Amino acid sequence: MTRPLRVVFVCAQNRLRSPTAEAVFRDMEDWEVTSAGTNRDAITPLSRDLLEWADVAVCMEKRHRDIIRQRFKGTLPDDRILILGIPDDFEFMDETLTGMLHRIVPTRLESVRPRETT
C-alpha cells in the first residue's frame, strides 16, 4: 500500500495563496497537504524539516522556488519543486484563485509519486 502524496504549498507570507491551496486540497484523496511561507515572519515559516517531509513543494511564484534552492539546497530535487505562476493578487479563498488551483494543481501533480523511503 502506497502512502499519500505529501504536498507543501509555498508562498511568501503563508497568509493568502498557500493557505487557500491547503484548504482547497485538504480533503483530496491520496494527498496530505500543508502550507508554509518563505518569509521568516510567515505564519508558518518554511523549514528544512517540512521540505524533508514533503514529496513535492508547489510554489506560487518562481522566486519561492529560488529561495528553496538557495536556503534549503539539496532538500528536494528540482523536479519536485513546481511553480504555478500565481501572483500575489488574491485574498484568502478568492473564487478566481480557487478556480485556478483546481485547474492547475491536479494536472501538475499527476505524475508525482511519493518518494521512496529507506
C-alpha distances in whole Angstrom, upper triangle without the diagonal:
4,7,10,12,15,18,22,25,28,32,35,35,32,35,34,32,29,29,29,26,24,26,25,21,21,19,17,14,11,14,15,19,22,25,28,32,33,36,37,38,35,34,31,32,29,28,27,24,23,23,21,18,18,17,20,23,25,28,31,34,34,36,33,31,34,34,30,32,35,34,30,31,28,25,23,24,26,24,22,25,26,29,30,33,34,37,38,40,38,38,35,33,36,36,36,33,31,32,31,28,27,28,27,24,21,23,23,19,18,18,16,13,12,14,13,14,16
4,7,9,12,15,18,21,24,28,31,32,29,31,31,29,26,26,26,23,21,23,23,19,18,17,15,12,9,11,13,16,19,22,25,28,30,33,34,35,32,31,28,28,26,25,24,21,20,19,18,15,15,13,16,19,21,25,27,30,30,32,29,27,30,30,27,28,31,30,27,27,24,22,20,21,23,20,18,21,22,25,26,30,30,34,35,37,35,35,32,31,33,33,33,30,28,29,28,25,24,25,24,21,18,20,20,16,15,14,13,9,8,10,10,11,14
4,7,9,12,16,19,22,25,28,29,26,28,28,26,23,23,24,21,18,20,20,16,16,15,13,11,7,9,9,13,16,19,22,25,27,30,30,32,29,27,24,25,23,22,21,18,17,17,15,12,12,11,14,17,19,22,25,28,29,30,27,25,28,28,25,26,29,28,24,25,23,20,18,20,22,20,17,20,21,24,25,28,29,32,32,34,32,32,29,28,31,31,31,28,26,27,27,23,22,24,23,19,17,20,19,15,15,15,13,10,7,10,10,11,14
4,6,9,13,15,19,22,26,26,23,25,25,22,19,19,20,17,15,17,16,13,12,12,10,8,4,5,6,9,13,16,19,22,24,27,28,29,26,25,22,23,21,21,20,18,15,15,15,12,10,10,12,15,16,19,22,25,26,27,24,23,26,26,23,25,28,26,23,25,22,19,17,19,21,18,15,18,18,21,21,25,25,28,29,31,29,29,26,24,27,27,27,25,22,23,23,19,19,21,19,16,14,17,16,12,13,14,11,9,7,10,12,13,17
4,6,10,13,16,19,23,24,21,23,23,20,17,18,18,15,13,16,15,12,12,12,10,9,6,5,6,8,11,14,17,20,21,25,26,27,24,23,20,21,18,18,18,16,14,13,13,10,8,6,8,11,12,16,19,21,22,24,21,19,23,23,19,21,24,24,21,22,20,17,14,16,17,15,12,14,14,17,18,22,22,25,26,28,26,27,24,23,25,25,25,22,20,22,21,17,17,18,17,13,12,14,13,9,11,11,8,6,5,8,11,13,16
4,7,10,13,17,20,21,18,20,20,18,14,15,16,13,11,14,15,11,11,13,11,11,9,6,5,6,8,11,13,17,18,21,22,24,21,20,17,17,15,15,14,13,10,10,10,7,5,5,7,9,11,14,17,19,20,22,18,17,20,20,17,19,22,20,18,19,18,14,12,15,16,15,11,12,13,16,17,21,21,23,24,26,25,25,22,21,24,25,25,21,20,22,20,17,17,19,17,13,13,16,14,11,13,13,10,9,7,9,12,13,16
4,6,10,13,16,17,15,17,17,14,11,12,13,10,9,12,12,10,10,12,11,12,11,7,6,5,6,8,11,14,15,19,20,21,18,18,15,15,13,14,14,13,10,9,11,9,6,6,5,6,7,10,13,16,17,18,15,14,18,17,15,17,20,19,16,18,17,14,12,14,15,13,10,10,11,13,14,17,17,20,20,23,21,21,19,18,21,22,21,18,17,19,17,14,15,17,14,11,11,14,12,9,12,13,10,10,10,11,15,16,19
4,6,10,13,14,11,14,14,12,8,10,12,9,8,12,13,11,11,14,13,15,14,10,9,6,5,5,7,10,12,15,16,18,14,14,11,12,9,11,12,11,8,8,10,9,6,8,7,5,6,8,11,14,15,16,12,12,15,15,12,15,17,16,14,16,16,13,12,14,14,14,11,10,10,12,13,16,15,18,18,20,19,19,17,17,20,21,21,17,16,19,17,14,16,18,15,12,14,16,14,12,15,16,13,14,13,14,17,18,21
4,7,10,12,9,12,11,8,5,8,9,7,7,10,11,10,11,15,14,17,16,12,11,8,6,5,6,8,11,14,16,17,13,13,11,12,10,12,14,14,11,10,14,13,10,11,9,6,5,6,8,11,13,14,10,11,15,14,12,15,18,17,15,18,18,15,14,16,15,15,12,10,10,10,10,13,12,14,14,17,15,16,14,14,16,18,17,14,13,16,14,11,14,15,13,10,13,15,13,12,16,17,14,16,16,17,21,21,25
4,7,9,7,10,10,8,5,9,11,9,10,13,14,14,15,18,18,20,20,16,14,11,9,6,5,5,7,10,13,14,11,12,10,9,8,11,13,14,11,10,14,14,12,13,10,7,6,5,6,9,11,10,7,9,12,11,10,13,15,14,13,16,17,15,13,16,15,15,13,10,10,9,10,12,11,12,12,15,15,15,14,15,17,19,18,14,15,18,15,13,16,18,15,13,16,18,15,15,19,19,17,19,18,19,23,23,26
4,6,6,8,8,6,6,9,10,10,11,14,15,16,17,20,20,23,23,19,18,14,12,8,7,5,6,9,12,12,9,11,10,10,9,13,16,17,14,14,18,18,15,17,14,10,9,6,5,7,10,9,6,9,12,11,11,14,15,15,15,18,19,17,17,18,17,18,16,13,12,10,10,11,9,10,9,12,12,13,12,14,15,18,17,13,15,17,15,13,17,18,16,15,18,20,17,18,21,22,20,22,22,23,26,27,30
4,6,8,9,9,9,11,13,13,14,17,18,19,20,24,24,27,26,22,21,17,14,10,8,4,5,5,9,9,7,10,10,9,9,13,16,18,15,15,19,19,18,20,17,13,12,9,9,9,11,9,7,11,12,10,11,15,15,14,15,18,20,19,18,20,19,21,19,15,15,13,14,13,12,11,9,12,13,14,14,16,17,20,19,16,18,20,18,17,21,22,19,18,22,23,21,21,25,26,24,26,25,25,29,29,32
4,5,8,9,9,10,12,13,14,16,18,19,19,23,24,27,27,23,21,17,14,10,8,5,7,6,8,7,4,6,8,8,10,13,17,18,16,17,20,20,19,21,19,15,15,12,11,12,15,13,11,14,16,13,14,18,18,16,17,21,23,21,21,23,22,24,21,18,18,16,16,16,14,13,10,13,13,12,12,15,16,20,20,16,18,21,19,18,21,23,21,20,23,25,23,23,27,28,26,27,26,27,30,30,33
4,6,7,6,6,9,10,10,12,14,15,15,19,20,23,23,19,17,14,10,7,5,4,8,8,10,9,6,6,6,8,9,13,16,17,14,15,19,18,16,19,17,14,13,11,11,13,16,14,12,15,17,15,15,18,19,17,18,21,23,20,20,22,22,23,20,17,17,16,15,16,14,13,11,14,13,12,10,13,15,18,18,15,16,19,18,16,19,21,19,18,21,23,21,21,24,26,23,25,24,25,28,28,31
4,7,7,6,8,11,11,12,14,16,16,20,21,24,25,21,19,16,13,9,9,8,11,11,13,11,8,7,9,11,13,16,20,20,17,19,22,21,20,22,20,17,15,14,12,15,18,17,14,18,20,18,18,22,22,21,21,25,26,24,23,26,25,26,23,20,19,18,17,17,14,14,11,12,10,9,7,11,12,16,17,14,15,18,17,16,19,21,20,19,22,24,23,23,26,28,26,27,27,28,31,31,34
4,6,6,6,9,10,11,12,14,15,19,20,23,24,21,19,15,13,10,11,10,13,13,16,14,11,10,12,14,15,19,22,22,19,20,23,22,20,22,20,17,14,13,11,13,17,16,15,18,20,19,19,23,24,22,23,26,27,25,24,26,25,25,22,20,18,16,15,15,11,11,8,9,7,6,4,8,9,12,13,10,11,15,14,13,16,18,17,16,20,22,21,21,24,27,25,27,26,28,32,32,35
4,6,5,6,9,10,11,12,14,17,17,21,22,18,17,14,12,9,10,10,12,14,17,16,12,12,13,14,14,18,21,21,18,18,22,21,18,20,17,14,11,10,7,10,14,14,12,15,18,17,17,20,22,21,21,24,25,23,21,23,22,22,19,17,15,13,11,11,8,9,7,9,7,7,6,8,9,12,11,8,9,12,11,10,13,15,14,13,16,18,17,18,21,23,21,24,24,25,29,30,33
4,5,5,6,9,10,11,12,15,15,19,19,15,14,10,8,5,7,8,11,13,15,15,11,11,10,12,11,15,17,18,14,15,18,17,15,16,14,11,9,8,7,11,14,14,11,14,17,16,15,18,20,19,19,21,22,20,18,20,19,19,17,14,13,12,11,12,10,11,10,13,11,11,9,10,12,14,14,10,11,14,13,10,13,15,14,12,15,17,16,16,19,21,19,21,20,22,26,26,30
4,5,5,6,9,10,10,14,15,18,19,15,14,10,8,6,8,9,13,14,16,15,11,10,10,12,13,16,19,19,15,16,19,18,16,18,16,14,12,12,11,15,18,18,15,17,20,19,18,22,23,22,21,24,25,22,21,23,23,23,20,18,17,16,15,16,13,14,13,14,12,10,7,8,11,14,15,11,11,15,14,12,14,17,16,14,17,19,18,18,21,23,21,22,22,24,27,27,31
4,5,5,6,9,10,13,14,17,19,15,15,11,10,9,11,13,16,17,20,18,15,13,14,16,16,19,22,22,18,19,22,20,18,19,17,15,13,13,11,15,18,19,16,18,22,21,20,24,25,24,24,26,27,24,23,25,24,23,21,19,17,16,14,15,12,13,12,13,10,9,6,5,8,10,11,8,7,11,11,9,11,14,14,12,15,18,17,17,20,23,21,23,23,25,28,29,33
4,5,5,6,8,11,11,15,16,12,12,9,9,8,11,13,15,18,20,20,16,15,14,16,15,18,20,20,16,17,20,18,15,16,14,12,9,10,10,14,17,18,15,16,20,19,18,22,24,23,22,24,25,22,20,22,21,20,17,15,14,13,11,13,11,13,13,14,12,12,9,8,11,12,12,9,7,10,10,7,9,12,11,9,11,14,14,13,16,19,17,19,19,21,25,26,30
4,6,5,6,9,10,13,14,11,9,6,6,6,10,12,16,18,19,19,15,14,12,15,14,17,19,18,14,15,18,16,13,15,13,12,11,12,12,16,19,20,16,18,21,20,19,22,24,23,22,24,24,21,20,22,21,21,17,16,15,15,14,17,15,17,16,17,15,14,11,10,13,15,16,12,11,14,14,10,12,15,14,11,13,16,15,14,17,19,17,18,18,20,23,24,28
4,6,5,8,10,13,15,12,11,9,9,9,13,15,19,20,22,21,17,15,15,17,17,20,22,21,18,19,21,19,17,18,17,16,14,15,15,19,22,23,20,21,25,24,22,26,28,26,25,28,28,25,23,26,25,24,21,20,19,18,17,19,16,18,17,18,15,13,10,8,12,13,15,12,9,13,14,11,12,15,15,13,14,18,18,17,19,22,20,21,21,23,26,27,31
4,6,8,8,12,14,12,12,10,11,11,15,17,20,22,24,24,20,18,18,20,20,22,24,23,20,20,23,20,18,18,17,16,14,15,14,18,21,23,20,21,25,24,23,26,29,28,26,29,29,26,24,25,25,23,20,19,17,17,15,17,15,17,17,18,14,14,11,8,11,11,12,10,7,10,11,8,8,12,12,10,11,15,15,15,17,20,19,20,20,23,26,27,31
4,6,5,9,10,8,9,7,9,11,15,17,20,23,25,24,21,19,18,20,19,21,22,21,18,18,20,17,15,15,14,14,12,15,15,19,21,23,20,20,24,24,22,25,27,27,25,27,26,23,21,23,23,21,18,18,16,17,15,18,16,19,19,20,17,17,14,12,15,14,15,13,10,12,13,9,9,12,12,9,9,13,13,12,14,17,15,16,17,20,23,24,28
4,6,9,10,8,7,6,8,10,14,17,21,23,24,24,20,18,16,19,18,20,22,20,17,18,20,16,15,16,15,15,14,17,17,21,24,25,21,22,26,25,23,26,28,27,25,28,27,24,22,24,24,23,20,19,18,19,18,21,19,22,21,22,19,18,15,13,16,17,18,16,13,15,16,13,12,16,16,13,13,17,17,15,17,19,17,17,17,20,23,23,27
4,6,9,8,8,9,11,14,18,21,24,27,28,28,24,22,20,23,22,24,25,23,20,21,22,19,17,17,17,18,17,20,20,24,27,28,25,25,29,28,26,29,32,30,28,30,30,26,24,26,26,25,22,22,21,22,20,23,22,25,24,25,22,21,18,15,18,18,20,18,14,16,17,14,13,16,17,14,13,17,18,15,16,19,18,18,17,21,23,24,28
4,6,6,8,9,12,15,18,21,24,27,29,29,25,23,21,23,22,24,24,23,19,20,21,18,16,15,15,16,15,18,19,23,25,27,24,24,27,27,25,27,30,29,27,29,28,25,22,24,24,22,19,20,18,20,18,22,21,24,24,25,22,22,19,17,19,18,20,17,14,15,16,13,11,14,14,11,10,13,14,12,13,16,15,15,15,18,21,22,26
4,6,8,11,14,17,21,24,27,30,31,31,28,26,24,26,24,25,26,24,21,21,21,18,16,16,16,18,17,21,22,25,27,29,26,26,30,29,27,29,32,31,29,30,29,25,23,24,25,22,20,21,20,22,21,25,24,27,28,29,26,26,23,20,23,22,23,21,18,19,19,16,14,17,17,14,11,15,16,13,13,15,14,14,14,17,20,21,25
4,7,10,14,17,20,24,26,29,30,31,27,26,23,25,23,23,23,21,18,18,19,15,14,12,14,16,16,20,22,25,26,28,25,24,28,28,25,27,30,29,26,28,26,23,20,22,23,20,17,19,19,21,21,24,24,28,28,30,27,27,24,22,25,24,25,23,20,21,21,17,16,18,17,14,12,15,15,12,12,13,12,10,10,14,16,17,21
4,6,10,13,16,20,22,25,26,27,23,22,20,21,19,20,20,18,15,15,16,13,11,10,11,13,13,17,18,22,23,25,22,21,25,24,22,24,27,26,23,25,23,20,18,19,20,18,15,16,16,18,18,22,21,24,25,26,24,24,21,20,22,22,23,20,17,19,19,15,14,17,16,12,11,14,14,10,11,13,11,10,10,13,16,17,21
4,7,11,14,17,20,23,24,24,21,19,16,18,16,17,17,15,12,13,14,10,9,10,11,12,13,16,18,21,23,24,21,20,24,23,20,23,25,24,21,23,22,19,17,19,20,19,15,16,16,19,19,22,21,24,24,26,24,23,20,19,22,23,23,20,18,20,20,16,16,19,18,14,13,17,16,13,15,16,13,12,11,13,16,16,20
4,7,10,14,17,19,21,21,17,16,13,15,14,15,16,15,11,12,14,11,9,10,10,10,10,13,15,18,20,21,17,18,21,20,18,21,23,22,20,22,21,18,16,19,19,18,15,15,15,16,16,19,18,21,20,22,20,20,17,16,19,20,21,17,15,18,17,14,14,17,16,12,13,16,15,12,15,17,14,14,13,15,18,18,22
4,7,11,14,16,17,17,14,12,10,12,11,12,14,13,9,11,13,10,9,12,11,10,10,12,14,17,19,19,16,16,20,18,16,19,21,19,18,20,20,17,16,19,19,19,15,15,15,16,16,19,18,19,19,21,19,18,15,15,18,20,21,17,16,19,18,15,16,19,17,14,15,19,17,15,18,19,16,17,15,17,20,20,23
4,7,10,13,14,14,10,10,7,9,8,11,13,13,9,11,14,12,11,13,12,9,9,10,11,14,16,16,13,14,17,15,14,17,19,17,16,19,20,17,16,19,19,19,15,14,14,14,14,16,15,16,15,18,16,16,13,14,17,19,19,15,15,18,17,14,16,19,17,14,16,19,17,16,19,21,18,19,17,19,22,22,25
4,7,9,10,11,7,7,5,5,5,8,11,12,9,10,13,13,12,14,13,10,10,10,11,13,15,14,11,13,15,13,12,15,16,14,14,17,18,15,15,18,18,19,16,14,14,15,15,17,15,16,15,18,17,16,14,16,18,21,21,17,17,21,19,16,19,21,19,17,19,22,19,18,22,23,20,21,19,20,23,23,26
4,6,8,8,5,7,6,5,5,9,12,14,11,12,15,16,14,17,15,11,11,10,10,12,13,12,8,11,13,10,10,14,15,13,13,17,18,16,16,19,18,20,17,14,15,14,15,16,14,14,13,16,16,15,14,17,18,21,21,17,18,21,20,17,21,22,20,18,21,23,20,20,24,25,22,23,22,23,26,26,28
4,6,8,7,10,9,6,6,9,11,14,12,12,15,16,15,18,15,12,12,10,11,11,12,9,7,9,10,7,8,11,11,9,11,14,16,15,15,17,17,19,17,14,15,14,15,16,15,15,13,17,18,18,17,20,21,24,23,20,21,24,21,19,23,24,21,20,23,24,21,21,25,25,23,24,23,23,26,26,28
4,5,5,9,9,6,8,11,14,16,14,15,18,19,19,21,19,15,16,13,13,13,14,11,9,13,13,9,11,14,13,11,13,16,19,18,19,21,20,23,20,17,18,17,18,18,17,16,14,17,18,18,18,21,22,25,24,21,23,26,24,22,25,27,24,23,26,28,25,25,29,29,26,28,27,26,29,29,31
4,6,9,9,6,8,10,13,15,14,15,18,19,19,22,21,17,18,16,17,17,18,15,13,15,15,11,13,16,14,11,13,17,20,18,20,22,22,25,22,19,21,20,22,22,21,19,17,21,21,21,20,23,25,28,28,24,26,29,27,25,28,30,27,26,29,30,27,27,31,31,28,29,28,27,30,29,31
4,7,8,7,10,12,16,17,16,18,21,21,21,24,23,19,20,17,18,18,20,17,15,18,18,15,16,19,18,15,17,20,23,21,22,25,25,27,25,22,23,22,23,22,21,19,17,20,20,19,18,21,23,26,26,23,25,28,26,25,28,30,28,26,29,31,29,28,32,33,30,31,29,29,32,31,34
4,5,5,8,11,15,16,14,16,19,19,18,21,20,16,16,15,15,16,18,15,13,16,17,14,15,18,18,15,16,20,22,20,21,24,23,25,22,19,20,19,20,20,18,17,14,17,17,16,15,18,20,23,23,20,21,24,23,21,24,26,24,23,26,28,25,25,29,30,27,28,27,27,30,29,32
4,6,9,12,16,16,14,16,19,18,18,22,20,17,17,16,16,18,20,18,15,18,20,17,17,21,21,18,19,22,24,21,22,25,25,26,23,21,21,21,21,21,19,19,16,18,17,15,14,17,19,22,23,20,20,24,23,21,24,26,25,23,25,28,26,25,29,30,27,28,26,27,30,29,32
4,6,9,12,12,10,13,15,15,15,18,17,14,15,15,15,17,19,18,14,17,18,15,15,18,19,16,16,20,21,18,19,22,22,24,20,18,19,19,20,21,19,19,17,20,19,18,15,18,20,23,24,20,21,24,23,20,23,26,24,21,24,26,24,23,26,27,24,25,23,23,26,25,28
4,6,10,11,9,11,14,14,14,18,16,14,15,14,15,16,17,15,12,14,16,12,12,15,15,12,13,16,18,16,17,20,20,22,19,17,18,18,19,20,19,19,17,20,20,19,18,20,22,25,25,22,22,26,24,22,24,27,24,22,24,27,24,23,27,27,24,25,23,23,26,25,27
4,7,8,7,8,11,11,11,14,13,10,12,11,14,15,15,14,10,12,13,10,9,12,13,10,9,13,15,12,13,16,17,18,15,13,15,16,17,19,18,19,18,21,21,21,19,21,23,26,25,22,22,25,23,20,23,25,22,20,22,24,21,20,24,24,21,21,20,19,22,22,24
4,5,5,6,9,10,11,14,14,12,14,14,17,18,18,16,13,13,14,11,9,12,13,9,8,12,13,10,12,16,17,19,16,14,17,18,20,22,22,22,21,25,24,24,22,24,27,29,29,25,25,28,26,23,26,28,25,22,24,26,23,22,25,25,21,21,19,18,21,20,21
4,5,5,6,9,10,13,13,12,15,15,18,19,19,17,14,14,15,12,9,11,12,9,6,9,10,7,10,13,15,17,14,14,17,19,21,23,24,24,24,27,27,27,26,27,29,32,31,27,27,30,28,25,27,29,26,23,25,26,23,21,25,24,20,20,18,16,18,17,18
4,5,5,6,9,12,13,13,16,17,20,21,21,20,17,16,18,15,12,15,16,13,10,13,13,9,11,15,17,19,15,15,18,20,23,25,25,26,26,29,28,28,26,27,30,32,32,28,27,30,28,25,27,29,26,23,24,26,24,21,24,24,20,19,16,15,17,15,17
4,5,5,6,10,10,10,13,14,17,19,19,18,15,15,17,14,11,14,16,13,11,14,13,10,11,14,16,17,14,13,16,18,19,22,22,23,23,26,25,25,22,23,26,28,28,24,24,26,25,21,23,25,23,20,21,23,20,18,22,21,18,17,15,14,17,15,18
4,5,5,8,8,7,11,12,16,17,17,16,13,12,14,12,9,11,13,11,8,11,10,6,7,11,12,14,10,10,13,15,18,20,21,22,22,26,25,25,23,24,27,28,28,24,24,26,24,21,23,24,21,18,20,21,18,16,20,19,15,15,13,12,15,14,17
4,6,8,9,10,14,16,19,20,20,20,17,15,17,15,12,13,15,13,10,11,10,6,7,11,14,15,11,12,15,18,21,23,24,26,26,29,29,29,27,27,30,31,31,27,27,29,27,24,25,27,24,21,22,23,20,18,21,19,16,15,12,10,12,11,13
4,7,9,10,14,16,19,21,21,21,18,17,19,18,14,16,18,16,13,15,14,10,10,13,16,16,12,13,16,19,21,23,24,26,26,29,28,28,25,25,28,30,30,26,25,27,26,22,24,25,23,19,20,22,19,17,19,19,15,14,10,10,12,11,13
4,5,7,10,13,16,18,18,19,16,14,17,16,13,15,17,16,13,15,13,10,8,11,13,13,9,10,12,15,17,20,21,23,23,26,25,25,23,23,26,27,27,23,22,24,22,19,20,22,19,16,16,18,16,13,16,15,12,11,9,9,12,12,15
4,7,10,13,17,18,18,20,17,15,18,18,14,15,18,18,15,15,13,10,8,10,12,10,7,9,11,15,16,20,21,24,24,27,26,27,25,24,27,27,27,23,22,24,22,18,20,21,18,14,15,16,13,10,13,12,8,7,6,6,9,11,14
4,6,10,13,15,15,16,13,11,15,15,12,13,17,16,14,14,13,10,7,9,10,8,5,6,7,11,13,16,17,20,21,24,23,24,22,22,24,25,24,20,20,21,19,16,17,18,15,12,13,14,11,9,12,11,8,9,8,9,13,14,18
4,6,10,11,12,13,10,8,12,12,9,11,14,14,12,13,13,10,8,10,10,10,6,5,6,9,11,13,14,17,18,21,20,21,20,20,22,23,22,18,18,20,17,14,17,17,14,11,13,15,11,10,14,14,11,13,12,13,16,17,21
4,7,9,10,12,9,9,12,13,11,13,16,16,15,16,16,14,11,13,11,11,8,6,5,6,7,10,11,14,15,17,17,18,17,17,18,19,18,15,15,16,14,11,13,14,11,8,11,12,9,9,13,14,11,14,14,15,19,21,24
4,5,7,8,6,6,10,10,9,12,14,15,14,16,16,15,13,14,12,12,10,7,6,5,6,8,9,11,12,15,15,17,16,17,18,19,18,14,15,17,14,12,15,15,12,11,14,15,12,12,16,17,15,17,18,18,22,23,27
4,7,9,7,9,12,12,12,15,17,17,17,19,20,18,16,17,15,15,14,11,8,6,5,6,5,7,8,11,12,14,14,15,15,16,14,11,13,14,11,10,14,14,11,11,14,15,13,14,18,19,17,20,21,22,26,27,30
4,5,6,7,9,10,11,13,15,16,17,18,19,19,17,17,14,15,15,11,9,6,6,5,6,7,9,12,13,16,17,18,17,19,17,14,16,17,14,13,17,17,13,13,17,17,14,16,20,21,19,22,23,23,27,29,32
4,5,5,6,9,10,11,12,14,15,16,17,17,15,15,12,14,14,10,9,6,8,7,9,10,12,15,17,20,20,22,21,23,20,17,19,20,17,16,20,19,16,15,19,18,15,17,20,21,19,22,23,23,26,28,31
4,5,5,6,9,10,10,12,14,14,17,17,16,16,14,16,15,12,11,9,11,10,11,11,12,15,17,20,20,22,22,24,22,19,21,23,19,18,22,22,19,18,22,22,18,20,23,23,22,24,25,24,28,29,31
4,5,5,6,9,10,10,11,13,15,14,13,14,13,15,13,9,10,8,10,10,11,11,12,16,17,19,18,20,21,23,21,18,20,21,18,17,20,21,17,16,20,20,17,18,22,22,19,22,22,22,25,26,28
4,5,5,6,9,10,10,11,12,12,10,11,9,11,10,7,8,7,10,11,13,14,15,18,20,22,21,23,23,25,23,20,21,22,19,18,21,21,17,16,19,19,15,16,20,19,17,19,20,19,22,24,26
4,5,5,6,8,10,10,12,13,12,12,10,13,13,10,11,10,13,13,15,15,16,20,22,24,24,25,26,28,26,22,24,26,22,21,24,24,20,20,23,22,19,20,23,22,20,23,23,22,25,26,28
4,5,5,6,8,9,12,12,12,14,12,15,14,11,13,12,15,15,16,16,16,20,21,23,23,25,26,28,26,23,25,26,23,22,25,25,22,21,24,24,21,21,25,24,22,23,23,22,25,25,27
4,5,5,5,7,9,8,9,10,10,13,11,8,11,12,15,16,17,18,18,22,23,24,23,25,26,28,27,23,24,26,23,21,24,25,21,19,22,22,19,19,22,21,19,20,19,18,21,21,24
4,6,6,5,7,8,8,9,8,12,11,9,12,13,16,17,19,20,21,24,25,27,27,28,29,31,29,26,27,28,25,23,26,26,23,21,23,23,20,20,23,22,19,21,20,19,21,22,23
4,6,6,9,10,11,12,12,16,15,13,15,16,19,19,21,21,21,25,27,28,28,30,31,33,31,28,29,31,28,26,29,29,26,24,27,27,23,23,27,25,23,24,24,22,24,24,26
4,6,9,10,12,13,14,17,16,14,16,17,20,20,22,22,21,25,26,27,27,29,30,32,31,28,29,31,28,26,29,30,26,24,27,28,24,24,27,26,23,24,23,21,24,23,25
4,6,6,8,11,12,15,13,12,15,16,20,21,22,23,23,27,27,28,27,29,30,32,31,28,28,30,28,25,28,29,25,23,25,26,22,22,25,24,20,21,20,18,20,20,21
4,6,8,9,10,14,13,12,15,17,20,21,23,24,25,29,29,31,30,31,33,35,33,29,30,32,29,27,29,30,26,24,26,26,23,22,25,23,20,21,20,18,19,19,21
4,6,6,9,12,11,11,15,17,21,23,25,26,27,30,31,32,31,32,34,35,34,30,31,32,29,27,29,29,26,24,25,25,22,21,23,21,18,18,17,14,16,16,17
4,7,10,12,10,10,14,16,20,22,23,25,25,29,29,30,28,30,31,33,32,28,28,30,28,25,27,28,24,22,23,24,20,19,21,20,16,16,15,12,14,14,16
4,6,8,6,7,11,14,17,19,21,23,24,27,27,29,27,28,29,31,30,26,26,27,25,22,24,24,21,18,20,20,17,15,18,16,13,13,12,10,13,14,16
4,6,5,7,10,13,17,19,21,24,25,28,29,30,29,30,31,32,30,27,27,28,25,23,25,24,21,19,20,19,16,15,17,15,12,13,13,11,13,15,17
4,5,5,8,11,14,16,19,21,23,26,27,29,28,28,29,30,28,25,25,26,23,21,23,22,19,17,19,18,14,14,17,14,12,14,15,14,16,18,20
4,6,7,10,13,16,19,21,23,26,27,29,28,28,28,29,27,24,24,24,21,19,21,20,16,15,16,15,11,11,13,11,9,11,13,12,15,17,20
4,6,10,13,16,18,20,22,25,25,27,25,25,27,27,26,22,22,23,20,18,19,19,16,13,14,14,11,10,12,11,8,10,10,10,13,15,18
4,7,10,13,15,17,19,22,22,24,23,23,24,25,23,20,20,21,18,16,18,18,15,13,15,15,11,11,14,13,11,13,13,13,17,18,21
4,7,9,12,15,17,19,20,22,21,21,22,22,20,17,18,18,15,13,15,15,11,10,12,12,8,9,12,12,10,14,15,15,19,21,24
4,6,8,11,14,16,17,19,19,19,19,20,18,15,16,17,13,12,15,14,10,10,13,13,9,11,15,15,14,17,18,19,23,25,28
4,6,9,12,14,14,17,17,16,16,17,14,11,13,13,9,9,12,11,7,8,11,11,9,11,14,16,15,18,20,21,25,27,30
4,6,10,11,13,16,17,17,16,17,14,12,14,14,10,11,14,13,10,11,15,14,12,15,18,19,19,22,23,25,28,30,33
4,7,8,9,12,13,14,12,14,11,8,11,12,8,9,13,12,10,11,15,15,14,16,19,21,20,23,25,26,30,31,35
4,6,8,11,13,14,13,15,12,10,13,14,11,12,16,16,14,15,19,19,17,20,23,25,24,27,28,29,33,34,37
4,6,9,11,13,12,14,12,10,13,15,13,14,17,18,16,17,21,22,20,22,25,27,26,28,29,30,34,35,38
4,7,10,12,10,12,10,9,13,14,12,14,17,18,17,18,22,22,21,23,26,29,28,30,31,33,36,38,41
4,7,8,6,9,8,7,10,12,11,12,15,16,16,17,20,22,21,22,25,28,27,29,30,32,36,37,40
4,6,5,9,10,8,10,13,13,14,16,18,18,18,21,23,23,24,27,29,28,30,31,33,36,37,40
4,6,9,11,8,9,13,13,12,15,17,17,17,20,22,22,22,25,28,26,28,28,30,34,34,38
4,6,8,7,6,10,11,10,12,15,16,15,18,20,20,21,23,26,25,27,27,30,33,34,38
4,6,5,6,9,10,11,12,14,15,16,18,21,21,22,24,27,27,29,30,32,36,37,40
4,5,5,6,9,10,11,12,14,15,17,19,20,21,23,27,26,29,30,32,36,37,41
4,6,5,6,9,10,11,12,14,16,18,18,20,22,25,25,28,29,32,35,37,41
4,5,5,6,9,10,11,12,14,16,16,18,20,23,23,25,26,29,32,34,37
4,5,5,6,9,10,10,12,15,15,16,18,22,21,23,25,27,31,32,36
4,5,5,6,9,10,12,13,15,16,18,21,21,24,26,28,32,34,37
4,5,5,6,8,11,11,12,14,16,19,19,22,24,26,30,32,36
4,5,5,5,8,10,10,12,14,17,17,19,21,23,27,29,32
4,6,6,7,9,11,12,13,16,17,19,21,24,27,29,33
4,6,7,7,9,11,12,16,17,19,22,24,28,30,34
4,6,6,6,9,11,13,14,17,19,22,25,28,31
4,5,5,6,9,11,11,14,16,19,22,24,28
4,5,5,6,10,10,12,15,18,21,24,27
4,5,5,8,10,13,16,19,22,25,28
4,6,7,8,12,14,16,20,23,26
4,6,5,8,11,13,17,19,23
4,6,8,11,14,17,20,24
4,6,10,12,15,18,21
4,7,9,12,15,18
4,6,9,12,15
4,6,9,13
4,6,10
4,7
4
